[in-house]
Amino acid sequence: MIMEKKLLVEDHIKRNKRSTVIVCTMMAALFAAVVLAFGYIFFGNIIIASIFAIPIGIGYVLVTYSISVGSVLAAAKARPANPRIREEKLLIYRVEEMAIAAGIPKPKVYVQDSEYINAFATGKNPDEGVICVTTGALKKLNQEELEGVIAHEMSHIKNYDIRIATVTIGVVGAISLLAEILFWSMLWGGGRSRGRGEGNAILIVLAILLVILAPIFARLTYLAISRRREYLADSTGAYLSRNPEGLAKALEKIKQDHPKSKPKGSKTVAPLYISNPFRRVDVSSVWSTHPPIDERIKKLRSM
Amino acid sequence: MDPLILALIIILIIVVLVFILVFVGYHNKIIRMENRIDNSWAQIDVQLRRRSELIPNLMETVKGYMKHEKEVLENVTKARSALMSAKTPQENINADNMLTGALKSLFAVAENYPDLKANQNFLNLQDELTNTENKIAYSRQHFNDSVLAFNNTIETFPGMWFAKRMGRKTRDMLQIPDAAREVPKVKF
């Protein structure tokens, strides 16, 4: 049996950050490849292609960048935490404490009425953070476990994960949009570079393949980034609370706590939750936004 | 102009620009990290003060119920005055430690007084004091984290060059006595 090397929390954090850089670079390369393909097929000239394709891409990203925190909270039907209810007052206190540990301004605290244990974070940047916890979590978790969950969410805010997720989703959308424009224009008129010989035909076929597969790869890359950021939030949270066991215990409770019916609400907010409310927690694949829950527990316990 | 010379000039300009960016980047990074340290130090003070303010209220509330627990109550009062009259940093830490311990004992003893535990005022104060003690612990933790990050930056390459030129030295972390560390993870 191979002994798992006991890694310091700091090492986990470093590893997760490195993986993010690698995956984001892949995403950027993918975007560049799609723009080139676009250019080649459409205009036979890469420079003209970039002039058209890049503004579409950047524009799309900027639009999606301006997150509406309000809409996320409204979709979740969240309400501000009520300090007159003791559980919620204690939640506010725990969030204030963790914000000091994280060195960020105190996020706003919201509560979602739901019997299931869950929490999410949102906000454009650490100065305007928002943390939301379900009433189910407040009832079912003890203070140590709640602290672990809060530390995890605080880490998402501190690490700019919400911004990363929004920009990445924007890039995925831009890639898909470009691919679609290309596909339809191919169907209706074909590229201007046709008729230049056989070598070109092969290139065109490759470009078409790229354009069909790119959105799929973009989505897979985005999901890989999402999973990596989840691990990072786990390790940063463990560092802030100096107590990986708290979150590990909370995750175990979440494991037992499957929702029996699918909650309403847009799926795009799924990555912000500590555990994807739209999917089973025990099954995880390349199509998951979150890593498998047992893996997360194992890593936390090895810190 | 000879295209080769043009290319070399462009490369030179780019290299200079990169150098300037790195220079500015590290300079600003060091300043920001220092500010973070100062900020977290100030935060510790704010929390200590808050705790100090809550104590008279706490003593008033429990006085009536815990009449026979003279020693426990006196310990809190003594520790508080020791803290207010502490002059050196070491005296400060010792007194602070004493106060944390005294409060812990008070709350432990309060468990035996169901009437007191039912008092809403007492409950609120207990929650607030736990909150303040946690904040004291976390602000010290954050101070040490900030110092560690700063020291790492100025002791490694290339931060150490900038640090020397800016006259920055490594800072000391707070040595927190073990007893004080137990309070924050107060379980309910």
Contacts between the chains, C-beta under 8 A, distances in Angstrom:
chain1	res1	chain2	res2	distance
A	86	B	127	7.8
A	89	B	127	6.9
A	90	B	127	6.7
A	93	B	127	6.8
A	93	B	130	7.7
A	93	B	131	4.3
A	93	B	134	7.7
A	96	B	131	7.2
A	96	B	135	7.0
A	97	B	131	6.8
A	97	B	134	4.5
A	97	B	135	5.5
A	97	B	138	5.3
A	98	B	138	7.4
A	100	B	43	6.4
A	100	B	135	5.6
A	100	B	138	4.5
A	100	B	139	5.2
A	100	B	142	6.0
A	101	B	138	4.1
A	101	B	141	5.8
A	101	B	142	5.6
A	102	B	142	7.7
A	103	B	36	6.5
A	103	B	40	6.8
A	103	B	142	5.3
A	103	B	145	7.5
A	103	B	146	7.1
A	142	B	187	6.9
A	142	B	188	7.1
A	143	B	186	7.8
A	143	B	187	6.0
A	143	B	188	5.4
A	144	B	185	6.9
A	144	B	187	6.5
A	242	B	141	7.2
A	243	B	185	7.4
